[in-house]
Amino acid sequence: MRTTVVLALAVSTIPVAIVMTRMRIYTSWWSRAVGSHSLTSLNNVFVLYADVGLVVGLFAARNPLLTVQGCVLFAVIGGFVAHFVRLGVMYAHMAFSSLAIMSFAVIAGIEGAPAGTVAYSAFVTFVASNGIVLLLRSYSAAFKQALRTQLNWANTDPLTGVLNRRGFDSAATGFLQSGRPVTLIMIDVDRFKQINDAHGHSVGDAILSRLATRIADIAGPGAATGRLGGDEFAVVMRASGDEALAAIEQIRETPPGILGETPVTVSIGAVFYTGADQSAEPAHTIPSLAEAMSIADDALLAAKEAGRNTHIVVDADMYDVSVKPGPFRNGGCTSRPTMRTRMRPRPAERIAANGDVETLV
């Protein structure tokens, strides 16, 4: 009977090992939010299987003293517990293993094993099985905190404190993939090189830092603000239409007190995706970051060509991305309406097919 139990347990480890090696359990170590509920449940079930299976296997042993010493295998399970399950499950495992050790020690004493040897074996096993869990848990928490700090540094612009290009690309991709409405805004400081040449790089850095703070404050905590490089910033936010236009207009206002009486202006290009996409093509349902950045960059270029200190906002649902070259890059536009635009201080213009300049009302 004991041999049958041991063989059954040994055979059961094969499918369990296959399942566990195919699951991405590392995600439940890095972030509890990354792993799905099913993955978390699988980890808990595996701990239960390992704990109960070890106890059943130890019961099959003939020598009660070896059974107590065999409880040190709880330390192996503890290595998994320390990294891949929640705190409550860890405490439950430690309580279960401690109860098992004490129970086997009592049984060994009843069956006539030397009391001193039983006590020593139980003490060593208890310290090893629980100490390894606490030690690894502490190390794991400290290591994850260090990784998060490094990740934060790797995705943050050191001058302005907002996201750098890597961090912004990641955040913007998440915004675009999570559905509409969403607006992508690109901001460029007008004639920033001339400001640097005239007032020095320290003043230029102060302008960038203050502008980044202003943009982030206006966009709010629910948006992602990043510095793409040089004097160019970007914002992605869960808004469109009038709400997005109001934020863009606030961003475009001159930040006070940077160069005294000398104004610092910005040009802005933006694209917004409103409501559900009505396109017949499924591929257009979720816009790519490259597509959104390209449209917003075209709008920014048009704003700069229109005289700077202005903004152009493109409605993506009215924009024909299949037309190459882009309507802004060659100074013209497609034959059907392609954009909604509001500009300051002068109205937007476009070049019609016949070469006439038309004002967009």
C-alpha positions, -999 to +999 in steps of 0.1 A: +000+000+000+028+024+009+046+016-023+015+023-043+010+057-027+046+067-033+044+055-070+012+074-075+027+106-061+058+102-083+037+097-114+015+127-107+045+150-106+050+144-144+018+162-157+021+188-129+057+196-140+045+199-176+017+223-167+039+245-145+067+248-170+042+259-197+028+286-176+044+321-174+045+321-136+073+347-136+046+374-143+031+367-108+065+374-093+071+407-111+036+422-107+005+408-091-015+428-116+001+413-146-009+377-140-045+367-146-068+353-119-064+319-134-026+321-131-028+332-094-052+303-087-029+278-104+000+289-082-022+284-051-034+250-063+002+240-069+013+249-034-017+230-020-008+200-042+029+201-031+021+205+007-005+178+008+015+155-015+046+158+007+026+150+038+010+119+022+044+108+010+060+112+044+032+092+060+042+063+037+077+062+052+083+034+077+108+052+099+091+079+120+124+097+127+131+099+089+096+113+085+105+142+107+137+148+090+120+145+056+098+175+065+129+196+055+115+193+019+090+220+029+119+243+024+119+234-013+082+243-016+089+274+004+112+286-023+083+287-047+059+302-021+083+330-013+082+343-049+050+333-066+020+335-042+004+362-021+012+369+015-019+351+029-010+319+010+026+321+023+014+323+059-010+294+053+019+273+039+041+281+069+013+272+094+006+239+075+043+229+074+048+238+111+018+217+121+030+188+100+065+189+115+051+190+151+026+162+143+053+139+128+076+147+158+048+137+182+042+105+163+079+097+163+081+102+201+050+079+206+066+052+185+097+052+207+123+073+188+149+090+210+134+122+224+166+142+220+170+132+184+133+139+176+135+173+192+167+182+174+154+170+140+121+188+145+139+221+155+162+220+125+134+211+101+112+239+115+139+265+112+149+254+077+114+251+062+102+285+076+134+304+076+140+299+039+105+313+031+111+344+052+146+350+039+136+346+002+105+367+006+125+395+021+151+392-007+124+390-034+107+422-021+139+441-020+150+429-054+116+439-070+118+473-054+153+478-069+141+467-103+111+490-102+134+519-093+157+510-122+127+507-145+114+541-134+148+557-141+150+540-175+117+554-185+120+589-170+136+620-186+161+632-160+158+669-169+120+673-168+108+643-147+082+632-173+085+600-194+113+597-219+107+583-254+108+547-243+084+552-215+060+573-235+059+548-264+049+521-239+023+542-222+008+555-255+006+520-269-014+510-239-038+540-243-044+533-279-050+496-274-074+501-245-101+518-267-115+552-275-118+581-270-081+589-270-060+619-281-024+621-289-008+656-287+027+666-299+041+699-287+072+717-300+088+749-285+090+776-311+125+787-321+140+769-292+175+770-307+174+808-309+164+809-272+194+787-263+218+807-284+205+840-269+200+831-233+221+800-227+214+764-221+205+768-184+176+790-194+166+766-221+167+737-196+145+758-172+120+764-200+118+727-208+114+718-172+087+743-165+069+735-197+069+698-189+055+705-155+028+727-170+018+701-196+017+673-170-005+694-147-029+703-175-031+668-188-038+654-153-028+622-136-049+600-159-027+610-189+008+602-199+033+630-206+067+625-222+096+643-237+104+628-271+137+645-274+151+681-276+122+705-272+095+682-283+069+668-259+039+645-263+008+637-243-017+609-247-050+613-228-084+596-225-103+625-241-114+639-274-134+667-289-140+698-268-122+683-238-091+677-257-092+710-274-096+728-241-064+711-228-045+719-260-055+756-257-043+757-221-010+741-231-005+766-259-008+796-235+026+811-228+041+799-195+047+831-175+079+843-159+105+823-179+121+850-200+105+880-184+088+900-211+099+877-239+072+852-247+078+815-251+054+800-275+046+764-287+032+748-318+009+718-313-003+690-336-028+665-323-050+636-335-080+624-317-101+592-320-137+597-309-162+570-300-163+537-318-145+535-352-170+533-380-144+520-405-153+489-424-118+476-420-111+458-388-075+468-389-085+504-383-104+496-351-072+499-329-048+525-342-011+518-341+012+541-323+032+547-355+000+558-373-011+581-345+024+597-342+026+602-379-007+620-381+001+642-351+035+649-364+020+660-398-004+683-379+025+697-359+045+704-390+014+722-405+011+743-374+047+754-376+044+761-413+012+782-405+033+806-385+039+788-351+022+797-318-009+777-330-024+743-330-039+719-355-061+690-344-069+661-367-100+640-364-086+605-373-120+593-385-119+620-412-083+615-421-072+594-451-040+577-440-037+558-472-028+589-492+010+593-497+027+616-493+008+630-464-015+659-469+005+682-447+039+674-459+032+685-495+012+715-484-021+702-498-049+679-486-071+651-499-102+659-519-126+650-491-125+667-457-096+653-438-093+673-406-110+695-381-087+724-371-086+753-347-057+777-350-045+808-332-037+836-339-048+833-376-072+809-394-059+777-410-053+776-447-050+748-473-040+747-509-068+734-531-063+712-561-063+742-584-036+760-564-058+785-547-054+792-510-086+785-491-094+794-455-108+766-434-139+779-416 
